[in-house]
Amino acid sequence: MGVNLSGRSFLKLLDFTPAEIRYMLDLAAEFKRLKRNGVPHDYLRGKQIVLLFEKTSTRTRCSFEVAGRDLGMGVTYLDPGSSQMGKKESLEDTARVLGRMYDGIEYRGFDQSIVEELAEKSGVPVWNGLTTQFHPTQMLADIMTAEENLGDMRGKKLVFMGDAGNNVANSLMVVCAKLGINFVACGPEKQMPAKELVETCRKIAAENGSTITLTEDVKEGTKGAHVIYTDIWVSMGEPDDIWAERIKLLEPYRVTKEVMANADEHAIFLHCLPSFHDTNTTIGADIAEKFGVKEMEVADEVFESKQSKVFDEAENRMHTIKAVMYATLK
């Protein structure tokens, strides 16, 4: 029986079977082929979507806007100051209003409960562009990029280094468990994923022939890895005053050339971006001045190396988001 996701929301990958995730990845590859060859694919002409952003973004916004327009849809963007949601209007009422006007809603913001309620009350498909707990659209782009470079990822090893309790690491653990990829969280015990989610993912992984490992040992954790992945050390929405603590805690987990050398000879480096690999940003320059740290989660020589596939990964956000929207709105 074929996969049918029409009318479904895309809130977290725990909600989807391996076959459904595979379907979206295959669909994304086809949309990438069409885009690269200049073949029109405005299959959703006449539909309207709204992008509801409580946290700003470059890749997520641009991916949804370009993907939506490529599919022929009208796109409305609402930034944090352009909506009354949670201020003059309740979340429930906002959802019911938007559901009357739009065929689909993207939400990027805070607690997972918000995007869950939007989906429950709006009556239309809702897509999670990022919450505090999960970042599912990023995961599809990550796996797509890994497969483009390494082929079938089943049985291969993906390592997340650093703040392994954040939304990206959580979602990577889920998608690896679903797709039979061995996942390693490599970081300090204090920054590991929640035990309940780990146990859930271990059960799923066992069903799909893979493993979930938590370790503080960089050498052992990254040995023979096929993908080394990291993210910034302080996530969006966390207070600036924790930088000093995080730097001290996570410096041993910086992705360096030594880390990459310890991985498989064909290993690739991934990062969801933005990245503090140099001092060419205001935050990077400020951290360098305050703490004397010129590279944070990844060394510049790794970020700029041939092993780094971060910009392929960023482009693939667009193709995978297009697949999610088409699959749920067709």
Secondary structure, 3 states (H helix, E strand, C coil): CCCCCCCCCECCHHHCCHHHHHHHHHHHHHHHHHHHCCCCCCCCCCCEEEEEECCCCCHHHHHHHHHHHHCCCEEEEECCCCCCECCCECHHHHHHHHHHHCCEEEEECCCHHHHHHHHHHHCCCEEEEECCCCCHHHHHHHHHHHHHHHCCCCCCEEEEECCCCCHHHHHHHHHHHHHCCEEEEECCHHHCCCHHHHHHHHHHHHHCCCCEEEECCHHHHHCCCCEEEECCCCCCCCCHHHHHHHHHHHHHHCECHHHHHHCCCCCEEEECCCCCCCCCCHHHHHHHHHHCCCCCCECHHHHCCCCECHHHHHHHHHHHHHHHHHHHHC
